[in-house]
Amino acid sequence: MHHAALRPPQTAAEKILARASGKPYVRPGDIIAPDPQLVIIHDGFVESAYNELAGLGYRRIAHPERVVIVTDHEVAYATPAGAMRGARLRKIAREWGVGRFFDAGRGGHGHIFPIEAGLVRPGMFLSCYDMHCTNFGAMGALACAPGPEIVSVLATGTVWEQVPRTVRLTLHGPVGRGVTARDVGFYVTTLFASGRLCAYDNRIVELAGSYVEALPLSERVALCNSLTEIGVANIWFPPPAGAPEEMVSSDPDAHFEAELELDLGHLPPQVALPGGPHRGVNIEQVAGTRVDHAYIGSCGSGMYEDFAAAAALLRNRRIAPHVRLLVVPGTVETARRLARDGLIDVFQEAGAMVLPAGCGPCAGGAMGPLADGETSISTAATNHAGRFGSKNAQAYLGSPLTVAASALEGRIADPRALLSDAP
């Protein structure tokens, strides 16, 4: 009898975890030690990881060829101390013999360019320091974020984890004009966080349905982003059409802890109130709120298509005189494409400032922070107090369209009004 016949039906995520653990199958609750094909850490964590490992006597790391170090949080050093941190980072990368080191100006945002560069492929298992590695679910890969425990992965090649339960969320479209996957993300995250759907903490959310099937990669990434903040273990999409790798998919009779369906046909643009992406409201509830600061970028909305959509609204228009608008391409390649296509000019003619590829203000306000009493609207990954500098500032989240419209109006604005004016 074939072993395959003995395997119980599995979800796609369970198949990926089983393969990474060298097992024929896994079930929710199993303790496993999966073997990641890539280990990704960013500049904000490398030095503390190095010091911890050195303190334990580790001079080498287990699989340097699998390790990716990314400079995306502190890209253009704003202080001499920042430049010194960069120098130490380069020394550590050399000492560890890291296989892939993408320093400032070389890759961009560590949750985006590995997809663009083909490092992340469908069916892969990855271990990453930062929670927004869930973005890789957009490709049909599975990345777990053990946080500080990633020092164990660096030292030994793995760390134990428990197989999460999976819920399947089926989304039906089409959505209306001016509604993007970021809007859908705020809406779905808010439904989960308010207890209106099902348990979500440390669950894998598998996405399905007509809306999901039609999404381009940039929108898939945007939809992965918000749910991460409320503590889901992962978000997983069936691999995009045309993915060359062997397709991983859930068995027809796989067990999901819950199966949910949502119709998005009547959804208006959403804005997340200060405090997190789980505080989504219909835009009319906050339209008219004055803003001082606007920012387009981050791992949620940092792909070429996000900027192209915003540029279409900003073309031949000027942002409000009291607003500073920061544009942060997600990757070096996206920045080059925006320049080639004349979109950098569109942003600058509108009055925006273009920053180097990376996290931008979302990395604790290292660049482009907020002053006390100011209000921001942005496409950042999250917006809790102090995220962009001052704890006494207010930060709202919206889609690239909503942020562009709001920068033009000088107050939170519904992008649909400007879209109807567009040629």
C-alpha positions, -999 to +999 in steps of 0.1 A: +000+000+000+013+035-009+022+058+020+002+085+002-030+065+007-024+066+045-020+104+046-050+122+059-063+152+038-043+183+045-044+220+040-018+236+018+000+251+049+001+217+066+017+202+034+044+229+034+051+224+071+052+186+067+076+188+038+099+213+058+098+189+088+106+157+068+072+142+077+046+126+055+019+148+072+013+170+102-018+179+122-027+211+141-011+210+175+019+188+164+053+200+176+077+203+147+112+216+139+109+227+103+139+234+081+136+268+064+149+273+029+157+309+037+162+328+069+156+366+066+166+392+092+167+430+090+192+456+101+173+464+133+180+430+147+213+417+134+235+433+161+215+420+190+214+385+175+251+386+169+258+397+205+234+370+219+251+343+199+286+355+207+277+355+244+267+318+240+300+310+223+287+308+187+312+322+163+295+308+132+259+304+121+244+271+109+236+277+073+251+310+062+242+303+025+205+304+035+206+336+054+194+369+039+203+401+057+183+432+046+190+469+053+155+485+052+148+501+085+177+526+087+186+533+051+198+569+048+215+573+082+201+604+099+227+604+127+264+594+131+252+567+155+231+552+126+261+552+104+281+533+130+253+507+133+255+503+095+293+498+097+289+471+125+262+454+104+285+451+074+312+436+096+288+410+111+276+400+076+313+394+066+321+376+097+291+352+094+297+347+057+261+355+049+250+342+016+229+372+006+234+406+021+213+434+006+227+466+021+211+501+018+204+508-019+208+471-029+173+456-025+148+477-006+121+464+017+128+429+030+091+419+028+088+429-009+120+426-029+126+389-021+093+382-040+103+405-069+138+390-071+125+354-072+140+344-039+106+335-025+087+308-045+054+290-041+055+262-015+087+274+002+090+275+040+110+305+054+119+317+089+120+355+094+126+379+123+099+403+114+061+395+116+052+410+082+070+382+065+034+370+061+036+390+029+052+359+013+019+342+016+009+362-015+032+339-035+019+307-019+049+305+004+048+301+042+070+322+064+069+320+101+082+347+124+097+333+156+108+368+167+138+368+190+138+329+188+153+333+153+187+333+171+180+295+175+174+292+138+207+310+131+226+289+156+211+254+149+191+257+116+157+254+132+134+262+161+104+241+173+069+254+167+034+241+169+014+235+137-013+262+137-050+256+128-062+269+095-094+289+087-105+295+051-119+329+042-137+330+008-141+366-006-165+374-033-161+405-056-161+425-076-154+456-055-165+491-063-144+519-078-117+533-055-117+502-033-084+484-031-070+453-013-058+476+015-094+486+021-105+450+021-076+442+045-088+469+070-124+457+067-116+420+072-091+427+100-117+448+118-143+420+115-119+394+129-107+417+158-143+426+168-151+389+171-176+389+142-160+360+123-141+333+143-110+328+164-080+341+146-050+342+170-022+321+158-044+307+130-034+305+094-059+323+072-062+307+037-079+330+012-101+318-016-130+330-038-136+351-070-122+383-055-089+365-045-085+347-078-086+380-098-060+398-076-027+408-090+004+402-069+006+438-055-030+435-042-023+401-027+006+416-008-016+444+004-043+420+016-017+399+036-005+430+055-032+441+079-042+408+094-007+402+106-011+430+132-039+412+151-018+381+156-027+356+129+000+331+123+000+335+086-020+344+055-018+320+025-029+324-011-030+297-037+001+304-059-005+331-086-015+319-120+016+310-141+037+301-111+063+277-126+067+256-095+046+225-086+014+239-072+006+234-036-031+234-027-054+223+000-070+189-005-107+191-013-116+174+020-090+191+041-101+201+076-105+238+083-113+250+118-138+274+103-150+283+067-161+319+062-176+338+033-178+376+027-193+396-001-173+428-008-196+442-035-209+470-013-177+479+006-168+517+005-131+528+009-119+522+045-098+542+069-082+527+100-084+549+130-053+556+152-044+525+171-042+498+145-055+483+112-082+466+132-100+499+137-114+502+102-143+525+095-161+536+063-144+567+050-174+590+054-170+586+092-136+605+091-137+625+059-128+661+065-102+654+092-073+678+086-039+661+079-004+675+081+015+644+069+009+617+043+030+588+033+027+561+006+049+530+009+057+503+035+054+465+032+016+470+028+016+493-002+052+495-016+049+478-050+050+495-083+012+493-089+005+511-055+025+541-067+011+540-102-024+542-088-015+571-065+003+589-093-028+587-115-047+608-090-018+633-084-010+639-121-013+676-130-025+684-094-007+699-064-009+687-028-024+711-002+002+737+009+002+726+046+008+689+038+041+671+034+037+639+013+064+613+015+067+586-012+089+556-003+093+529-031+093+494-017+123+483-037+152+497-056+138+481-088+104+498-082+122+532-078+140+527-111+107+517-128+089+548-114+118+570-127+118+553-162+080+557-165+080+594-154+061+588-122+088+602-100+083+634-119+045+632-113+051+629-075+076+657-074+056+681-095+027+674-071+049+685-042+059+651-028+093+641-015+107+608-027+127+588-001+151+559-007+136+524-010+129+507+024+105+511+053+104+549+054+085+565+083+069+532+093+102+521+109+096+541+141+098+575+123+135+571+116+127+592+084+099+617+080+085+616+116+055+634+130+056+663+155+034+666+186-002+673+177+002+665+140-021+642+120-010+617+094-027+595+069-006+568+053-004+533+039+019+522+068+018+486+081+004+499+114-004+531+133-002+527+170+008+557+191+044+567+185+048+547+153+060+577+133+078+595+161+056+616+185+032+597+208+010+628+208+004+626+171-026+609+153-020+584+126-047+571+102-043+544+076-058+543+041-051+529+007-027+546-017-057+562-035-071+575-002-037+588+009-031+606-024-067+621-024-062+633+012-028+649+005-044+668-023-074+680-002-054+686+030-079+665+049-090+629+048-108+626+015-128+599-004-108+591-035-139+582-055-147+619-060-113+625-076-115+593-096-147+605-112-129+637-123-100+617-138-098+617-176 
